[in-house]
Amino acid sequence: MQQRTISHYCQKCRAANPLGQEFCLRCGTRLMIVVQPPSVRVDSVETTPHEEHFLERLTILENTLARLAERLEEGLKLLLRQSETSYVNHALVKSLIETLHGSGLVDNDRLETTWRAECEKLRAEATDGAPKTVHSPKEAKRGK
């Protein structure tokens, strides 16, 4: 059996030269060792159909997560706007009640009692599974 020798090739004439040779045996050019980039040295193994399917599924999951993150961000923005609106509405109702109480048109104690009764009624209906009915402020004031 013949022993295989490692050789490198001349950059000028492409002749094979034994490893350790300083000059090309064919043309006499000084040999330089050309180092390949790491990406060329690694053998690229083709992916199997199973791996391709896995990569496709992974890409789909990544896209789904990206869309979910966008939806969550939109939901958070909507929730913050709703919170701001609720705060403004609360401040408006509070100032309206104080104004009406200041002019003697509304009794704060009676209004609070009626409001608490309505809240309890709604809570009880929610736990019983009965449909919720929302009364107008006039009905709440009259105690209906």
Chimera marker file (.cmm) of the C-alpha trace (Angstrom):
<marker_set name="trace">
<marker id="1" x="0.000" y="0.000" z="0.000" r="1" g="1" b="0" radius="0.5"/>
<marker id="2" x="1.239" y="3.424" z="-0.878" r="1" g="1" b="0" radius="0.5"/>
<marker id="3" x="1.555" y="5.985" z="1.902" r="1" g="1" b="0" radius="0.5"/>
<marker id="4" x="-0.228" y="9.226" z="1.164" r="1" g="1" b="0" radius="0.5"/>
<marker id="5" x="1.823" y="12.363" z="1.774" r="1" g="1" b="0" radius="0.5"/>
<marker id="6" x="0.279" y="15.631" z="2.792" r="1" g="1" b="0" radius="0.5"/>
<marker id="7" x="1.067" y="18.342" z="0.333" r="1" g="1" b="0" radius="0.5"/>
<marker id="8" x="0.242" y="21.933" z="-0.272" r="1" g="1" b="0" radius="0.5"/>
<marker id="9" x="-0.075" y="23.629" z="-3.603" r="1" g="1" b="0" radius="0.5"/>
<marker id="10" x="1.882" y="26.447" z="-5.213" r="1" g="1" b="0" radius="0.5"/>
<marker id="11" x="-0.100" y="29.660" z="-5.387" r="1" g="1" b="0" radius="0.5"/>
<marker id="12" x="1.380" y="30.405" z="-8.850" r="1" g="1" b="0" radius="0.5"/>
<marker id="13" x="1.419" y="27.121" z="-10.817" r="1" g="1" b="0" radius="0.5"/>
<marker id="14" x="-0.812" y="24.978" z="-8.561" r="1" g="1" b="0" radius="0.5"/>
<marker id="15" x="1.774" y="22.169" z="-8.396" r="1" g="1" b="0" radius="0.5"/>
<marker id="16" x="1.659" y="19.826" z="-5.388" r="1" g="1" b="0" radius="0.5"/>
<marker id="17" x="4.637" y="20.214" z="-3.025" r="1" g="1" b="0" radius="0.5"/>
<marker id="18" x="5.417" y="18.156" z="0.076" r="1" g="1" b="0" radius="0.5"/>
<marker id="19" x="4.623" y="19.798" z="3.379" r="1" g="1" b="0" radius="0.5"/>
<marker id="20" x="7.662" y="21.676" z="4.722" r="1" g="1" b="0" radius="0.5"/>
<marker id="21" x="9.023" y="22.590" z="1.240" r="1" g="1" b="0" radius="0.5"/>
<marker id="22" x="10.049" y="26.251" z="1.085" r="1" g="1" b="0" radius="0.5"/>
<marker id="23" x="10.072" y="26.697" z="-2.708" r="1" g="1" b="0" radius="0.5"/>
<marker id="24" x="7.884" y="25.166" z="-5.438" r="1" g="1" b="0" radius="0.5"/>
<marker id="25" x="9.543" y="22.188" z="-7.095" r="1" g="1" b="0" radius="0.5"/>
<marker id="26" x="8.093" y="23.103" z="-10.514" r="1" g="1" b="0" radius="0.5"/>
<marker id="27" x="8.416" y="26.925" z="-10.783" r="1" g="1" b="0" radius="0.5"/>
<marker id="28" x="10.652" y="27.886" z="-7.850" r="1" g="1" b="0" radius="0.5"/>
<marker id="29" x="8.153" y="30.352" z="-6.312" r="1" g="1" b="0" radius="0.5"/>
<marker id="30" x="8.417" y="30.771" z="-2.561" r="1" g="1" b="0" radius="0.5"/>
<marker id="31" x="5.505" y="28.817" z="-1.085" r="1" g="1" b="0" radius="0.5"/>
<marker id="32" x="3.103" y="30.482" z="1.268" r="1" g="1" b="0" radius="0.5"/>
<marker id="33" x="0.751" y="28.603" z="3.488" r="1" g="1" b="0" radius="0.5"/>
<marker id="34" x="-2.716" y="29.843" z="2.773" r="1" g="1" b="0" radius="0.5"/>
<marker id="35" x="-5.028" y="29.442" z="5.702" r="1" g="1" b="0" radius="0.5"/>
<marker id="36" x="-8.666" y="28.953" z="4.899" r="1" g="1" b="0" radius="0.5"/>
<marker id="37" x="-11.290" y="30.786" z="6.904" r="1" g="1" b="0" radius="0.5"/>
<marker id="38" x="-12.933" y="28.615" z="9.579" r="1" g="1" b="0" radius="0.5"/>
<marker id="39" x="-16.237" y="28.536" z="7.721" r="1" g="1" b="0" radius="0.5"/>
<marker id="40" x="-14.603" y="26.810" z="4.734" r="1" g="1" b="0" radius="0.5"/>
<marker id="41" x="-12.846" y="24.212" z="6.885" r="1" g="1" b="0" radius="0.5"/>
<marker id="42" x="-16.060" y="22.968" z="8.452" r="1" g="1" b="0" radius="0.5"/>
<marker id="43" x="-17.880" y="20.434" z="6.321" r="1" g="1" b="0" radius="0.5"/>
<marker id="44" x="-21.412" y="21.572" z="5.788" r="1" g="1" b="0" radius="0.5"/>
<marker id="45" x="-23.744" y="18.711" z="6.484" r="1" g="1" b="0" radius="0.5"/>
<marker id="46" x="-27.035" y="18.868" z="4.687" r="1" g="1" b="0" radius="0.5"/>
<marker id="47" x="-30.051" y="19.035" z="6.905" r="1" g="1" b="0" radius="0.5"/>
<marker id="48" x="-32.420" y="16.137" z="7.047" r="1" g="1" b="0" radius="0.5"/>
<marker id="49" x="-36.127" y="16.531" z="6.285" r="1" g="1" b="0" radius="0.5"/>
<marker id="50" x="-36.804" y="16.120" z="10.000" r="1" g="1" b="0" radius="0.5"/>
<marker id="51" x="-34.454" y="19.011" z="10.824" r="1" g="1" b="0" radius="0.5"/>
<marker id="52" x="-35.983" y="21.177" z="8.076" r="1" g="1" b="0" radius="0.5"/>
<marker id="53" x="-39.453" y="20.495" z="9.469" r="1" g="1" b="0" radius="0.5"/>
<marker id="54" x="-38.199" y="21.378" z="12.956" r="1" g="1" b="0" radius="0.5"/>
<marker id="55" x="-36.700" y="24.650" z="11.663" r="1" g="1" b="0" radius="0.5"/>
<marker id="56" x="-39.942" y="25.531" z="9.881" r="1" g="1" b="0" radius="0.5"/>
<marker id="57" x="-41.932" y="24.880" z="13.044" r="1" g="1" b="0" radius="0.5"/>
<marker id="58" x="-39.476" y="26.953" z="15.052" r="1" g="1" b="0" radius="0.5"/>
<marker id="59" x="-39.816" y="29.835" z="12.596" r="1" g="1" b="0" radius="0.5"/>
<marker id="60" x="-43.606" y="29.625" z="12.822" r="1" g="1" b="0" radius="0.5"/>
<marker id="61" x="-43.393" y="29.722" z="16.618" r="1" g="1" b="0" radius="0.5"/>
<marker id="62" x="-41.080" y="32.743" z="16.501" r="1" g="1" b="0" radius="0.5"/>
<marker id="63" x="-43.497" y="34.581" z="14.201" r="1" g="1" b="0" radius="0.5"/>
<marker id="64" x="-46.429" y="33.669" z="16.420" r="1" g="1" b="0" radius="0.5"/>
<marker id="65" x="-44.594" y="34.946" z="19.497" r="1" g="1" b="0" radius="0.5"/>
<marker id="66" x="-43.757" y="38.194" z="17.709" r="1" g="1" b="0" radius="0.5"/>
<marker id="67" x="-47.428" y="38.723" z="16.792" r="1" g="1" b="0" radius="0.5"/>
<marker id="68" x="-48.471" y="37.863" z="20.348" r="1" g="1" b="0" radius="0.5"/>
<marker id="69" x="-45.997" y="40.393" z="21.741" r="1" g="1" b="0" radius="0.5"/>
<marker id="70" x="-47.442" y="43.055" z="19.415" r="1" g="1" b="0" radius="0.5"/>
<marker id="71" x="-50.985" y="42.224" z="20.526" r="1" g="1" b="0" radius="0.5"/>
<marker id="72" x="-49.990" y="42.331" z="24.185" r="1" g="1" b="0" radius="0.5"/>
<marker id="73" x="-48.394" y="45.725" z="23.642" r="1" g="1" b="0" radius="0.5"/>
<marker id="74" x="-51.569" y="47.004" z="21.965" r="1" g="1" b="0" radius="0.5"/>
<marker id="75" x="-53.645" y="45.568" z="24.823" r="1" g="1" b="0" radius="0.5"/>
<marker id="76" x="-51.447" y="47.274" z="27.376" r="1" g="1" b="0" radius="0.5"/>
<marker id="77" x="-51.817" y="50.606" z="25.590" r="1" g="1" b="0" radius="0.5"/>
<marker id="78" x="-55.593" y="50.130" z="25.520" r="1" g="1" b="0" radius="0.5"/>
<marker id="79" x="-55.632" y="49.228" z="29.211" r="1" g="1" b="0" radius="0.5"/>
<marker id="80" x="-53.607" y="52.337" z="30.085" r="1" g="1" b="0" radius="0.5"/>
<marker id="81" x="-55.991" y="54.540" z="28.081" r="1" g="1" b="0" radius="0.5"/>
<marker id="82" x="-58.951" y="52.899" z="29.830" r="1" g="1" b="0" radius="0.5"/>
<marker id="83" x="-57.313" y="53.509" z="33.202" r="1" g="1" b="0" radius="0.5"/>
<marker id="84" x="-56.752" y="57.173" z="32.384" r="1" g="1" b="0" radius="0.5"/>
<marker id="85" x="-60.372" y="57.509" z="31.231" r="1" g="1" b="0" radius="0.5"/>
<marker id="86" x="-61.640" y="55.844" z="34.410" r="1" g="1" b="0" radius="0.5"/>
<marker id="87" x="-59.557" y="58.186" z="36.549" r="1" g="1" b="0" radius="0.5"/>
<marker id="88" x="-60.903" y="61.236" z="34.708" r="1" g="1" b="0" radius="0.5"/>
<marker id="89" x="-64.466" y="59.933" z="35.006" r="1" g="1" b="0" radius="0.5"/>
<marker id="90" x="-63.993" y="59.312" z="38.731" r="1" g="1" b="0" radius="0.5"/>
<marker id="91" x="-62.632" y="62.831" z="39.247" r="1" g="1" b="0" radius="0.5"/>
<marker id="92" x="-65.528" y="64.287" z="37.271" r="1" g="1" b="0" radius="0.5"/>
<marker id="93" x="-68.172" y="62.386" z="39.273" r="1" g="1" b="0" radius="0.5"/>
<marker id="94" x="-66.466" y="63.303" z="42.554" r="1" g="1" b="0" radius="0.5"/>
<marker id="95" x="-66.369" y="67.010" z="41.702" r="1" g="1" b="0" radius="0.5"/>
<marker id="96" x="-69.995" y="66.880" z="40.499" r="1" g="1" b="0" radius="0.5"/>
<marker id="97" x="-71.139" y="65.267" z="43.779" r="1" g="1" b="0" radius="0.5"/>
<marker id="98" x="-69.186" y="67.821" z="45.831" r="1" g="1" b="0" radius="0.5"/>
<marker id="99" x="-70.728" y="70.670" z="43.823" r="1" g="1" b="0" radius="0.5"/>
<marker id="100" x="-74.240" y="69.268" z="44.193" r="1" g="1" b="0" radius="0.5"/>
<marker id="101" x="-73.680" y="68.653" z="47.925" r="1" g="1" b="0" radius="0.5"/>
<marker id="102" x="-72.316" y="72.189" z="48.329" r="1" g="1" b="0" radius="0.5"/>
<marker id="103" x="-75.476" y="73.638" z="46.815" r="1" g="1" b="0" radius="0.5"/>
<marker id="104" x="-77.676" y="71.371" z="48.972" r="1" g="1" b="0" radius="0.5"/>
<marker id="105" x="-79.156" y="69.290" z="46.150" r="1" g="1" b="0" radius="0.5"/>
<marker id="106" x="-77.573" y="65.934" z="47.142" r="1" g="1" b="0" radius="0.5"/>
<marker id="107" x="-77.233" y="64.263" z="50.516" r="1" g="1" b="0" radius="0.5"/>
<marker id="108" x="-73.802" y="62.526" z="50.563" r="1" g="1" b="0" radius="0.5"/>
<marker id="109" x="-74.809" y="59.906" z="53.157" r="1" g="1" b="0" radius="0.5"/>
<marker id="110" x="-77.944" y="58.874" z="51.261" r="1" g="1" b="0" radius="0.5"/>
<marker id="111" x="-76.062" y="58.797" z="47.950" r="1" g="1" b="0" radius="0.5"/>
<marker id="112" x="-73.316" y="56.602" z="49.412" r="1" g="1" b="0" radius="0.5"/>
<marker id="113" x="-75.850" y="54.221" z="50.992" r="1" g="1" b="0" radius="0.5"/>
<marker id="114" x="-77.733" y="53.875" z="47.716" r="1" g="1" b="0" radius="0.5"/>
<marker id="115" x="-74.501" y="53.333" z="45.788" r="1" g="1" b="0" radius="0.5"/>
<marker id="116" x="-73.318" y="50.599" z="48.175" r="1" g="1" b="0" radius="0.5"/>
<marker id="117" x="-76.724" y="48.859" z="47.947" r="1" g="1" b="0" radius="0.5"/>
<marker id="118" x="-76.523" y="48.850" z="44.158" r="1" g="1" b="0" radius="0.5"/>
<marker id="119" x="-72.978" y="47.430" z="44.265" r="1" g="1" b="0" radius="0.5"/>
<marker id="120" x="-74.109" y="44.647" z="46.621" r="1" g="1" b="0" radius="0.5"/>
<marker id="121" x="-77.055" y="43.864" z="44.367" r="1" g="1" b="0" radius="0.5"/>
<marker id="122" x="-74.784" y="43.602" z="41.314" r="1" g="1" b="0" radius="0.5"/>
<marker id="123" x="-72.346" y="41.370" z="43.229" r="1" g="1" b="0" radius="0.5"/>
<marker id="124" x="-75.160" y="39.084" z="44.340" r="1" g="1" b="0" radius="0.5"/>
<marker id="125" x="-76.510" y="38.817" z="40.787" r="1" g="1" b="0" radius="0.5"/>
<marker id="126" x="-73.034" y="38.024" z="39.484" r="1" g="1" b="0" radius="0.5"/>
<marker id="127" x="-72.575" y="35.156" z="41.966" r="1" g="1" b="0" radius="0.5"/>
<marker id="128" x="-76.075" y="33.788" z="41.307" r="1" g="1" b="0" radius="0.5"/>
<marker id="129" x="-75.512" y="33.819" z="37.562" r="1" g="1" b="0" radius="0.5"/>
<marker id="130" x="-78.466" y="36.113" z="37.028" r="1" g="1" b="0" radius="0.5"/>
<marker id="131" x="-78.159" y="38.684" z="34.258" r="1" g="1" b="0" radius="0.5"/>
<marker id="132" x="-76.694" y="41.961" z="35.368" r="1" g="1" b="0" radius="0.5"/>
<marker id="133" x="-78.884" y="45.031" z="35.121" r="1" g="1" b="0" radius="0.5"/>
<marker id="134" x="-77.369" y="48.436" z="35.236" r="1" g="1" b="0" radius="0.5"/>
<marker id="135" x="-79.625" y="51.176" z="36.479" r="1" g="1" b="0" radius="0.5"/>
<marker id="136" x="-79.444" y="54.782" z="35.488" r="1" g="1" b="0" radius="0.5"/>
<marker id="137" x="-78.204" y="57.294" z="38.077" r="1" g="1" b="0" radius="0.5"/>
<marker id="138" x="-81.789" y="58.568" z="38.523" r="1" g="1" b="0" radius="0.5"/>
<marker id="139" x="-82.992" y="55.053" z="39.409" r="1" g="1" b="0" radius="0.5"/>
<marker id="140" x="-80.064" y="54.574" z="41.788" r="1" g="1" b="0" radius="0.5"/>
<marker id="141" x="-80.907" y="57.863" z="43.496" r="1" g="1" b="0" radius="0.5"/>
<marker id="142" x="-84.562" y="56.852" z="43.912" r="1" g="1" b="0" radius="0.5"/>
<marker id="143" x="-83.521" y="53.464" z="45.306" r="1" g="1" b="0" radius="0.5"/>
<marker id="144" x="-84.888" y="51.212" z="42.529" r="1" g="1" b="0" radius="0.5"/>
<link id1="1" id2="2" r="1" g="1" b="0" radius="0.2"/>
<link id1="2" id2="3" r="1" g="1" b="0" radius="0.2"/>
<link id1="3" id2="4" r="1" g="1" b="0" radius="0.2"/>
<link id1="4" id2="5" r="1" g="1" b="0" radius="0.2"/>
<link id1="5" id2="6" r="1" g="1" b="0" radius="0.2"/>
<link id1="6" id2="7" r="1" g="1" b="0" radius="0.2"/>
<link id1="7" id2="8" r="1" g="1" b="0" radius="0.2"/>
<link id1="8" id2="9" r="1" g="1" b="0" radius="0.2"/>
<link id1="9" id2="10" r="1" g="1" b="0" radius="0.2"/>
<link id1="10" id2="11" r="1" g="1" b="0" radius="0.2"/>
<link id1="11" id2="12" r="1" g="1" b="0" radius="0.2"/>
<link id1="12" id2="13" r="1" g="1" b="0" radius="0.2"/>
<link id1="13" id2="14" r="1" g="1" b="0" radius="0.2"/>
<link id1="14" id2="15" r="1" g="1" b="0" radius="0.2"/>
<link id1="15" id2="16" r="1" g="1" b="0" radius="0.2"/>
<link id1="16" id2="17" r="1" g="1" b="0" radius="0.2"/>
<link id1="17" id2="18" r="1" g="1" b="0" radius="0.2"/>
<link id1="18" id2="19" r="1" g="1" b="0" radius="0.2"/>
<link id1="19" id2="20" r="1" g="1" b="0" radius="0.2"/>
<link id1="20" id2="21" r="1" g="1" b="0" radius="0.2"/>
<link id1="21" id2="22" r="1" g="1" b="0" radius="0.2"/>
<link id1="22" id2="23" r="1" g="1" b="0" radius="0.2"/>
<link id1="23" id2="24" r="1" g="1" b="0" radius="0.2"/>
<link id1="24" id2="25" r="1" g="1" b="0" radius="0.2"/>
<link id1="25" id2="26" r="1" g="1" b="0" radius="0.2"/>
<link id1="26" id2="27" r="1" g="1" b="0" radius="0.2"/>
<link id1="27" id2="28" r="1" g="1" b="0" radius="0.2"/>
<link id1="28" id2="29" r="1" g="1" b="0" radius="0.2"/>
<link id1="29" id2="30" r="1" g="1" b="0" radius="0.2"/>
<link id1="30" id2="31" r="1" g="1" b="0" radius="0.2"/>
<link id1="31" id2="32" r="1" g="1" b="0" radius="0.2"/>
<link id1="32" id2="33" r="1" g="1" b="0" radius="0.2"/>
<link id1="33" id2="34" r="1" g="1" b="0" radius="0.2"/>
<link id1="34" id2="35" r="1" g="1" b="0" radius="0.2"/>
<link id1="35" id2="36" r="1" g="1" b="0" radius="0.2"/>
<link id1="36" id2="37" r="1" g="1" b="0" radius="0.2"/>
<link id1="37" id2="38" r="1" g="1" b="0" radius="0.2"/>
<link id1="38" id2="39" r="1" g="1" b="0" radius="0.2"/>
<link id1="39" id2="40" r="1" g="1" b="0" radius="0.2"/>
<link id1="40" id2="41" r="1" g="1" b="0" radius="0.2"/>
<link id1="41" id2="42" r="1" g="1" b="0" radius="0.2"/>
<link id1="42" id2="43" r="1" g="1" b="0" radius="0.2"/>
<link id1="43" id2="44" r="1" g="1" b="0" radius="0.2"/>
<link id1="44" id2="45" r="1" g="1" b="0" radius="0.2"/>
<link id1="45" id2="46" r="1" g="1" b="0" radius="0.2"/>
<link id1="46" id2="47" r="1" g="1" b="0" radius="0.2"/>
<link id1="47" id2="48" r="1" g="1" b="0" radius="0.2"/>
<link id1="48" id2="49" r="1" g="1" b="0" radius="0.2"/>
<link id1="49" id2="50" r="1" g="1" b="0" radius="0.2"/>
<link id1="50" id2="51" r="1" g="1" b="0" radius="0.2"/>
<link id1="51" id2="52" r="1" g="1" b="0" radius="0.2"/>
<link id1="52" id2="53" r="1" g="1" b="0" radius="0.2"/>
<link id1="53" id2="54" r="1" g="1" b="0" radius="0.2"/>
<link id1="54" id2="55" r="1" g="1" b="0" radius="0.2"/>
<link id1="55" id2="56" r="1" g="1" b="0" radius="0.2"/>
<link id1="56" id2="57" r="1" g="1" b="0" radius="0.2"/>
<link id1="57" id2="58" r="1" g="1" b="0" radius="0.2"/>
<link id1="58" id2="59" r="1" g="1" b="0" radius="0.2"/>
<link id1="59" id2="60" r="1" g="1" b="0" radius="0.2"/>
<link id1="60" id2="61" r="1" g="1" b="0" radius="0.2"/>
<link id1="61" id2="62" r="1" g="1" b="0" radius="0.2"/>
<link id1="62" id2="63" r="1" g="1" b="0" radius="0.2"/>
<link id1="63" id2="64" r="1" g="1" b="0" radius="0.2"/>
<link id1="64" id2="65" r="1" g="1" b="0" radius="0.2"/>
<link id1="65" id2="66" r="1" g="1" b="0" radius="0.2"/>
<link id1="66" id2="67" r="1" g="1" b="0" radius="0.2"/>
<link id1="67" id2="68" r="1" g="1" b="0" radius="0.2"/>
<link id1="68" id2="69" r="1" g="1" b="0" radius="0.2"/>
<link id1="69" id2="70" r="1" g="1" b="0" radius="0.2"/>
<link id1="70" id2="71" r="1" g="1" b="0" radius="0.2"/>
<link id1="71" id2="72" r="1" g="1" b="0" radius="0.2"/>
<link id1="72" id2="73" r="1" g="1" b="0" radius="0.2"/>
<link id1="73" id2="74" r="1" g="1" b="0" radius="0.2"/>
<link id1="74" id2="75" r="1" g="1" b="0" radius="0.2"/>
<link id1="75" id2="76" r="1" g="1" b="0" radius="0.2"/>
<link id1="76" id2="77" r="1" g="1" b="0" radius="0.2"/>
<link id1="77" id2="78" r="1" g="1" b="0" radius="0.2"/>
<link id1="78" id2="79" r="1" g="1" b="0" radius="0.2"/>
<link id1="79" id2="80" r="1" g="1" b="0" radius="0.2"/>
<link id1="80" id2="81" r="1" g="1" b="0" radius="0.2"/>
<link id1="81" id2="82" r="1" g="1" b="0" radius="0.2"/>
<link id1="82" id2="83" r="1" g="1" b="0" radius="0.2"/>
<link id1="83" id2="84" r="1" g="1" b="0" radius="0.2"/>
<link id1="84" id2="85" r="1" g="1" b="0" radius="0.2"/>
<link id1="85" id2="86" r="1" g="1" b="0" radius="0.2"/>
<link id1="86" id2="87" r="1" g="1" b="0" radius="0.2"/>
<link id1="87" id2="88" r="1" g="1" b="0" radius="0.2"/>
<link id1="88" id2="89" r="1" g="1" b="0" radius="0.2"/>
<link id1="89" id2="90" r="1" g="1" b="0" radius="0.2"/>
<link id1="90" id2="91" r="1" g="1" b="0" radius="0.2"/>
<link id1="91" id2="92" r="1" g="1" b="0" radius="0.2"/>
<link id1="92" id2="93" r="1" g="1" b="0" radius="0.2"/>
<link id1="93" id2="94" r="1" g="1" b="0" radius="0.2"/>
<link id1="94" id2="95" r="1" g="1" b="0" radius="0.2"/>
<link id1="95" id2="96" r="1" g="1" b="0" radius="0.2"/>
<link id1="96" id2="97" r="1" g="1" b="0" radius="0.2"/>
<link id1="97" id2="98" r="1" g="1" b="0" radius="0.2"/>
<link id1="98" id2="99" r="1" g="1" b="0" radius="0.2"/>
<link id1="99" id2="100" r="1" g="1" b="0" radius="0.2"/>
<link id1="100" id2="101" r="1" g="1" b="0" radius="0.2"/>
<link id1="101" id2="102" r="1" g="1" b="0" radius="0.2"/>
<link id1="102" id2="103" r="1" g="1" b="0" radius="0.2"/>
<link id1="103" id2="104" r="1" g="1" b="0" radius="0.2"/>
<link id1="104" id2="105" r="1" g="1" b="0" radius="0.2"/>
<link id1="105" id2="106" r="1" g="1" b="0" radius="0.2"/>
<link id1="106" id2="107" r="1" g="1" b="0" radius="0.2"/>
<link id1="107" id2="108" r="1" g="1" b="0" radius="0.2"/>
<link id1="108" id2="109" r="1" g="1" b="0" radius="0.2"/>
<link id1="109" id2="110" r="1" g="1" b="0" radius="0.2"/>
<link id1="110" id2="111" r="1" g="1" b="0" radius="0.2"/>
<link id1="111" id2="112" r="1" g="1" b="0" radius="0.2"/>
<link id1="112" id2="113" r="1" g="1" b="0" radius="0.2"/>
<link id1="113" id2="114" r="1" g="1" b="0" radius="0.2"/>
<link id1="114" id2="115" r="1" g="1" b="0" radius="0.2"/>
<link id1="115" id2="116" r="1" g="1" b="0" radius="0.2"/>
<link id1="116" id2="117" r="1" g="1" b="0" radius="0.2"/>
<link id1="117" id2="118" r="1" g="1" b="0" radius="0.2"/>
<link id1="118" id2="119" r="1" g="1" b="0" radius="0.2"/>
<link id1="119" id2="120" r="1" g="1" b="0" radius="0.2"/>
<link id1="120" id2="121" r="1" g="1" b="0" radius="0.2"/>
<link id1="121" id2="122" r="1" g="1" b="0" radius="0.2"/>
<link id1="122" id2="123" r="1" g="1" b="0" radius="0.2"/>
<link id1="123" id2="124" r="1" g="1" b="0" radius="0.2"/>
<link id1="124" id2="125" r="1" g="1" b="0" radius="0.2"/>
<link id1="125" id2="126" r="1" g="1" b="0" radius="0.2"/>
<link id1="126" id2="127" r="1" g="1" b="0" radius="0.2"/>
<link id1="127" id2="128" r="1" g="1" b="0" radius="0.2"/>
<link id1="128" id2="129" r="1" g="1" b="0" radius="0.2"/>
<link id1="129" id2="130" r="1" g="1" b="0" radius="0.2"/>
<link id1="130" id2="131" r="1" g="1" b="0" radius="0.2"/>
<link id1="131" id2="132" r="1" g="1" b="0" radius="0.2"/>
<link id1="132" id2="133" r="1" g="1" b="0" radius="0.2"/>
<link id1="133" id2="134" r="1" g="1" b="0" radius="0.2"/>
<link id1="134" id2="135" r="1" g="1" b="0" radius="0.2"/>
<link id1="135" id2="136" r="1" g="1" b="0" radius="0.2"/>
<link id1="136" id2="137" r="1" g="1" b="0" radius="0.2"/>
<link id1="137" id2="138" r="1" g="1" b="0" radius="0.2"/>
<link id1="138" id2="139" r="1" g="1" b="0" radius="0.2"/>
<link id1="139" id2="140" r="1" g="1" b="0" radius="0.2"/>
<link id1="140" id2="141" r="1" g="1" b="0" radius="0.2"/>
<link id1="141" id2="142" r="1" g="1" b="0" radius="0.2"/>
<link id1="142" id2="143" r="1" g="1" b="0" radius="0.2"/>
<link id1="143" id2="144" r="1" g="1" b="0" radius="0.2"/>
</marker_set>
